[in-house]
């Protein structure tokens, strides 16, 4: 989770442009990673509900629930980082 590049007082226009481009790239990357975590979370939620054929035992369902919780944390982390980078563009 890269921190946004803050503009420095004596950085010049080239440095500011470079920071903005870097923040834009980081924003896109974090957004994609957040969406990936969201998709994984939804799949794990279905497994936790027992809706995945062949993965409906109690152990599989518990594993799905734990995976969904972990994916939610990742989704939140990437979403926050994306928002910070977006504000710094």
PLY file of the C-alpha trace (Angstrom):
ply
format ascii 1.0
element vertex 89
property float x
property float y
property float z
element edge 88
property int vertex1
property int vertex2
end_header
0.00 0.00 0.00
2.09 2.92 -1.25
1.52 6.23 0.46
0.56 9.15 -1.72
3.42 11.36 -2.81
2.96 14.73 -1.15
4.00 17.75 -3.16
7.12 19.33 -1.70
7.48 23.15 -1.66
10.56 23.45 -3.92
9.90 20.50 -6.12
9.08 22.29 -9.35
6.46 21.57 -11.96
8.19 18.43 -13.28
8.29 16.90 -9.80
4.65 17.74 -9.21
3.66 16.17 -12.52
5.73 13.11 -11.69
3.99 12.79 -8.32
0.56 13.19 -9.90
1.30 10.50 -12.48
2.65 8.18 -9.77
-0.44 8.76 -7.63
-2.70 8.09 -10.62
-0.92 4.79 -11.32
-1.15 3.81 -7.65
-4.85 4.73 -7.61
-5.59 2.45 -10.57
-3.51 -0.37 -9.09
-5.19 -0.15 -5.67
-8.64 0.05 -7.26
-7.99 -3.12 -9.28
-6.64 -4.95 -6.23
-9.69 -3.83 -4.22
-12.07 -5.13 -6.88
-10.20 -8.43 -6.99
-10.51 -8.79 -3.22
-14.22 -7.95 -3.47
-14.77 -10.69 -6.07
-12.86 -13.20 -3.95
-14.92 -12.18 -0.91
-18.16 -12.84 -2.77
-16.95 -16.29 -3.83
-15.94 -17.11 -0.28
-19.33 -15.91 1.00
-21.03 -18.38 -1.33
-18.75 -21.14 -0.06
-19.55 -20.17 3.54
-23.26 -20.48 2.72
-22.69 -23.97 1.29
-23.58 -22.91 -2.25
-20.40 -24.25 -3.90
-20.77 -27.83 -5.16
-18.17 -30.14 -3.64
-17.23 -27.60 -0.98
-20.18 -27.75 1.35
-18.76 -29.57 4.37
-18.60 -27.75 7.69
-14.83 -27.34 7.31
-15.19 -25.95 3.78
-17.89 -23.54 4.93
-15.77 -22.33 7.86
-12.84 -21.86 5.51
-15.06 -19.82 3.18
-16.18 -17.61 6.07
-12.59 -16.98 7.16
-11.59 -16.24 3.57
-14.46 -13.78 3.19
-13.39 -11.92 6.34
-9.79 -11.76 5.16
-10.86 -10.56 1.71
-13.05 -7.86 3.29
-10.01 -6.53 5.17
-7.97 -6.50 1.95
-10.81 -4.78 0.09
-11.04 -2.08 2.77
-7.26 -1.56 2.82
-7.03 -1.18 -0.95
-10.09 1.06 -1.09
-8.61 3.40 1.52
-5.27 3.51 -0.23
-6.93 4.18 -3.59
-8.92 7.03 -2.09
-5.77 8.56 -0.56
-3.98 8.38 -3.91
-7.00 9.83 -5.70
-7.03 12.84 -3.38
-3.31 13.39 -4.01
-3.49 13.48 -7.81
0 1
1 2
2 3
3 4
4 5
5 6
6 7
7 8
8 9
9 10
10 11
11 12
12 13
13 14
14 15
15 16
16 17
17 18
18 19
19 20
20 21
21 22
22 23
23 24
24 25
25 26
26 27
27 28
28 29
29 30
30 31
31 32
32 33
33 34
34 35
35 36
36 37
37 38
38 39
39 40
40 41
41 42
42 43
43 44
44 45
45 46
46 47
47 48
48 49
49 50
50 51
51 52
52 53
53 54
54 55
55 56
56 57
57 58
58 59
59 60
60 61
61 62
62 63
63 64
64 65
65 66
66 67
67 68
68 69
69 70
70 71
71 72
72 73
73 74
74 75
75 76
76 77
77 78
78 79
79 80
80 81
81 82
82 83
83 84
84 85
85 86
86 87
87 88
